[in-house]
Amino acid sequence: MPLKPQSLLSSKTNAQTPRLTPRQNGGTQRIRLAASAGVELLPLGTPIAFNNSTDFWVPWTQPSDAAVYTITSDGIPATAGTFVLMVDGLSMVAVFDVTAAALETELQALLADAGKDYSATAAPTTGTDLGDASAVITITFDEAAGAPSVDLDLSGLTGAAHVLATSDAGTAQNGTNKIVGFILEANSADTAANGDMGVLLDATDEVLGMMLRRGVAYRDDVNTAAIRTILALFGAPSEAEMDAALRDPSLRDKGLDIRGLTRVP
């Protein structure tokens, strides 16, 4: 799809954004921002993510849909054996009459050991454990899990098998929940109307933008009320949620140094 004429970049220098400072080599990147009917202007400093499903750059999205699954025992439940819970390619073995507390402990350890950036909780909805008749354990994943793959291998159970059901499959993030840079320069055709305020998106076509890819950004310039107002269409992050995203260790791994964040005890 052709780029809109207004997407040509300004020749302005980074002096207009003194608190967004790219590295001398490889600090900036020209990007194609996806069309968006609901957003007009991305202010300078808006956090950007890459949608690995569409191959377009988009405003960072705060996850807001938690995946929820239930495991239910039969009316005449299993009497012995084990089953395997599989989450996003990881596997853990649980006894037939596992409690919600024990399942949660093992599942959280599994996810943490694998370096996953999300966790999960398990709570008894009905019954004490899965050895009880028609007992239900509800597993709720962090919103950052997106739409995890969840399955059971029940071949190790003696007696009736447990049943896995989906209450909410979650929403796939496709990388949109990971900050990889910040809007650095205004579009040339937008500067007269918007005073070098940012990048104007188009309702039907992608536009070009310049992103701070590696370098220094200050928290107070990238977590502002104006930016959060725009991001209300992308998960509506709170100030604290944006701070948490800016503390993600992956930003430093990418070469982004976010300064001015309050330390978390």
FITOR-265703 format. One record per atom (N, C-alpha, C): x, z, y. Coordinates in pm, whole numbers, plus 50000, padded with zeros to 5 digits. Each point is the difference from the previous one (the first is absolute). Layout:
BEGIN
XZY
...
//
This chain:
BEGIN
500845000049882
499165000050118
500885000050124
499714991550099
500874999450119
499875012550083
501095003450067
499985011550088
499314996350131
499305009750057
499344997850128
501054998050109
499694991850102
500964997550107
500495012650068
499125010350016
500445011950071
500995008449920
500284995849878
500885008049917
501474997950032
500354990450087
501404998150035
500555012550065
501195003849960
500545012850044
500574999450140
499945011250064
500595001650131
501525000249989
500674996150108
501455000850004
500475012950065
499065009350020
500355012550063
500945008049912
500775008350060
500945008249924
499325012949960
500745008249923
499455012649955
500025010650109
500404996250124
500005009850109
498615005350028
498974992049963
498645004550023
499615011149904
500725002349895
499705010549904
501285008049975
500445007750098
501295006949986
500045010349889
498815004649955
500005010149894
499774993849862
500044986849991
500004992849873
501274991650001
501035005049937
501324993950013
500464994249867
500054986749989
500434993849875
501515000749983
500434999749876
501434998649972
500474986550051
501284999250029
500554987750056
499884988349904
500205002649872
499914989449900
498885003249902
499034991049993
498915001749904
498975010350039
499975003650128
499065010450042
498604995150029
499834986950018
498694994550029
499624989549897
498734997249992
499514989849908
498754993650058
499974986749999
498804992750041
499045000049883
498755003650026
499045001649891
498724992350030
499254996849893
498694993850012
498955010749976
499245003150103
498965010149990
498684993649960
499335006349904
498764994449947
498914999950106
499094990549986
498834999550087
499175012749982
499375004450107
499195012149994
498914999350104
498754999349956
498894998750093
499725013050074
500455011349942
499645012950058
501005005850096
501154993650018
501055005450086
500404989650103
500085003950125
500434990650103
501485001150030
500475012050031
501375001550047
500715011349926
501174996849943
500845010349939
501015004550105
499935012550044
500955004750102
501434999949947
500964999050090
501395001449960
500185013449931
500734999949890
500205012149922
499035001749886
499004991149987
499055001049889
500744998749867
499795009349907
500674999049870
499444988449918
500904993049933
499664987949926
500345001749852
499184993949915
500225000049856
499944985649950
500434998049875
499964986649940
499025000249884
498994991450008
499024998849892
500584990749894
500455005749888
500654992049898
499024992149915
498725001050030
499004991849933
499744987150079
499965001150132
499734988250085
501274994050059
501125007549992
501284995850059
499934998950152
499185008450061
499935000850146
500345014150045
500495000950124
500245013050062
498705004650064
499765013049992
498755005850048
500285013650064
499095005050082
500155013850047
500025009649882
500825010350010
500075010249895
498625006249979
499675002749873
498695005449965
500145013749938
499275009750053
499935013349940
499044999549881
500465002949878
499084999849885
498845009650022
498804995849958
498825008450024
499035000349883
500394994049887
499094999349885
500725005949878
499565011649957
500625006949886
499394995149869
500844996649905
499534996149867
499605012549923
498874999249929
499485011549924
499584995349862
500485007149897
499664997049861
499515012749931
499214998249895
499565011449919
500354997649853
500335011049933
500184999949854
498945009349942
499174994949910
498885007649944
500135000949849
499815012049947
500005001849855
498624996649944
499944997249872
498744996449935
499115012449985
498724997549974
499095011249973
500415007849877
500624993049906
500675006549887
501474996650017
500775008550069
501324996150049
501054998649891
501124994150038
501164999049910
500425014049957
500565000949880
500365013149945
501505002149988
500794989650018
501455001349987
500654987550055
501345000650005
500764988350039
500354999650148
500474988450042
500424998050139
499494986550050
500054998350131
499714987050061
501054997450107
500084987450041
501004996050099
499284995350126
500385006050113
499504995750130
501054991050062
499614988050042
500934990250057
499604997150144
500985001650091
499764997750142
501124991150054
499634988350049
500964990850061
501264998049914
499784998149871
501104997349909
500715012349948
499625011850043
500585012549952
499075006249897
500575007649906
499195005849893
500305014849982
498965007849973
500165014149966
499065003349885
500445009049914
499225004149883
499315013350029
498725000849966
499245012350020
499295003849870
499855012949976
499285004649881
498524997450018
499304999449889
498584996150001
499165009250088
500375012950006
499215009750075
500715004650128
500684990950065
500755003150120
499085005250110
500515009450078
499275004850116
500334991450121
499185000650102
500274992450122
501305004650063
500265013150000
501225005250062
501254994849930
499974999949866
501164995149925
500184985050020
498904992750004
500074985550021
500584997050138
499575007450100
500514998050136
501495002750008
500455010949939
501425003550004
500854989049939
499594995049885
500764989649931
499964986750076
498844996950055
499864987450072
500835000150129
499975011150072
500795000850123
501504999149970
500435006349891
501404999349961
500394985749962
499094993149930
500264986149958
500204991150122
499115001250097
500074991650119
501235003450084
500305012950012
501165004150079
501304995449936
500125001549868
501224995949930
500234984950011
498914992550012
500114985450010
500244995550144
500025009550094
500234996650139
498814993850070
498805002049947
498814994650065
499785007250133
499484992850098
499765005950131
498575005350012
499385002849887
498675006050000
499905009949885
498995008550006
499775009749894
498524999549962
499555009949923
498615000449956
499625014249966
498725002850006
499495013149958
498994997949889
499785010549921
499014999649893
499175012850008
498704998549989
499115011550012
498944999549891
499625011849945
498925000249900
498654998450068
499284989449964
498674997850056
498945006449913
500204998749869
499105006149902
500845005449886
499695012049952
500735005849889
501345005850042
500665006449902
501295006450025
501164990949969
499914992449891
501044990649961
499354988849920
500794989949965
499424988449931
499685002749854
500255012449954
499545003949867
498555004450002
499445002050118
498595003650013
499134987449992
498775001849958
499084988749992
499664994950140
500094986850016
499634993350126
500715005750121
501235004549981
500805005050112
500484988350085
500205002550129
500444989550092
501155005350085
501094992550001
501115002750092
500064988550099
500025003350130
500064989950106
501414999350056
500574988149997
501354997650053
499884992550132
500565005950105
499954993950133
501424997050046
500274987450031
501324995750043
500105000750153
501225002350048
500234999150144
499604986050047
499574999150127
499624987050055
501144990149995
501255005150009
501164991149997
500174992949866
499305004549897
500094993549870
499354986250002
499144997650099
499314987150005
499004998849886
500184989749918
499134997749885
500855000949874
500305012149953
500885001449885
499384994649872
500874995749910
499564995949867
499935012549912
498835002949943
499805012149922
499354996249867
500545005349890
499444997049868
500305011549905
499325000049886
500215010049895
500314993149869
500925005849922
500214996349860
499475011649918
498904997749930
499295010749930
500234999849850
500964991949956
500214998249856
500495012649931
500545009550075
500535012149939
498995011249985
498774997950039
498985010549991
499345000349863
499635011949957
499225001849880
498565003050041
499064992149952
498615001750041
499644990550110
498975003250074
499494991150105
501004998650114
500064988150055
500974997250105
499465004350137
500935003550088
499645002550140
499674986650066
499355000950116
499604987950073
500575000550142
500684989250038
500524998750136
499014991850083
499675005050119
499084992750087
500564999750142
499674989450072
500464998250137
498905004150097
500285010150082
499075003750106
500294992250127
501284997950029
500444992250116
501364994149964
500094986949993
501254993449960
501075000550109
499625004350122
500964999950110
500114986150059
500884998750097
500234987150067
501474996549993
500314988349947
501404995749989
500634999250139
501195005550016
500685000050129
500854987550021
500584994849893
500824987850010
501105001150106
500515012150016
501095002150095
499565002950142
498714999050030
499535001850137
500095014450048
500255009449909
500115014150038
501455004450020
500924990450006
501415003250019
500514993650129
500415008350094
500554994950125
501354993449974
500164987950052
501284993149984
500594995750134
499275002150110
500524996350131
498985002950108
500324995750123
499145002750115
499974987850092
498854997350061
499894989150096
500985002550114
500864989950027
501105001950095
499804992450130
499414987949995
499854991750120
498594994850011
499624996850124
498694994250026
500034985049977
498864994549963
499864985449993
500094994350141
500654988550014
500234994450133
498704996850073
499014994649930
498764996150066
499125012050034
500355011749947
499195011850023
500525008650114
501224997550046
500635009150094
499295000650134
499524988450050
499365000050132
498735008549999
499234998549893
498735007349994
500175014649959
501015002749919
500115013349942
501235007850045
500774994450093
501115007650054
501055003949899
500384990549913
501005002849897
499575011449908
498715000949975
499495011549925
500144998549849
500094987949948
500094998849856
499724986149948
499524999149877
499734987349933
498494998449981
499494988950050
498574997149989
499754992849869
499185006049913
499664993749874
498884989950020
499844991149903
498984989750005
498995002349889
498764996250025
498945002549903
500084990949878
500634988350014
499994990549889
501394995649954
501005000550088
501334995249966
501045011150014
501074998649923
501115009350015
500764997350129
500705009950049
500824998550121
501395005449970
500954995650080
501365005049986
500195012750082
500885008549953
500365012050073
501455003449971
500575008850080
501355004749977
499945014849963
500665003549890
499935013449946
501365006850003
500015012750036
501175008349981
500125002949851
501044994749939
500175001249856
500995011149964
501075000750076
501015010549982
500435004950137
500105013150013
500415005450128
499355013450026
499855003350127
499505013150041
498644998650066
499075008449960
498705001150065
499715014750024
499295002850107
499665013750032
498545002849966
499795011349940
498675003849953
498954998650109
500295004550121
499004999850107
499684985950049
500794990049959
499734986350038
499264992249891
499955005549881
499364992949888
498815007749942
499805012250045
498825007849960
499275004350126
499364990350064
499315002550126
498494998849979
499245005150097
498544998949992
499564985449999
500694991550077
499634985850005
500224993349866
501115003149936
500284994049869
499025005349896
499725012950003
499055005649902
498604994350021
499654996650123
498704993750024
499914986549932
501074992150009
500054987149930
499945002149849
500745009749952
500085002349856
498755006649944
499045003350087
498725005249951
499324990049908
500354987150017
499464989649913
500784998749870
501065007849986
500894999249883
500205014049942
498915006149960
500075013149937
499865011750095
499954997450130
499785010450101
500935012049981
501334997950012
500925011249980
499905010350112
500155012549962
500125010550100
501445000450050
500235007650106
501355001550051
500935005849893
499485010049926
500815006249895
500284990449885
499024991749965
500214990249893
501044989650040
499994996050127
501024990750045
501385006549998
500085012650039
501285007049992
500515000549857
499085002549906
500405000549858
500554986549956
499374989250044
500474986549963
501364997350062
500225004950120
501284997850068
501125008349938
499645010449926
501005008349932
500384994449862
499334989549956
500264994449868
501484996449988
500705005449900
501434997149984
500324985149987
499024992049959
500254985749982
500324993250132
499565005650114
500314993950128
501505000550027
500615011449974
501445001150019
500734990649904
499494998949877
500614990849904
499954985750051
498974996650076
499864986550055
500844998050126
500605010950050
500814998950121
499275003750127
498865007049988
499235004450116
500215014950023
500475003350118
500275014050039
498905004350096
499095008549952
498895004750083
500395013550061
500155000250129
500455012150068
498825007050071
500175013150018
498985007750073
498915005849914
500124999049868
499015005949912
500235014949986
498945007750003
500105014549976
500275002349854
500975008449971
500325002849861
498895007849933
499784996949872
499015007249921
500725011249926
499505012550013
500695011149931
500104997849851
//
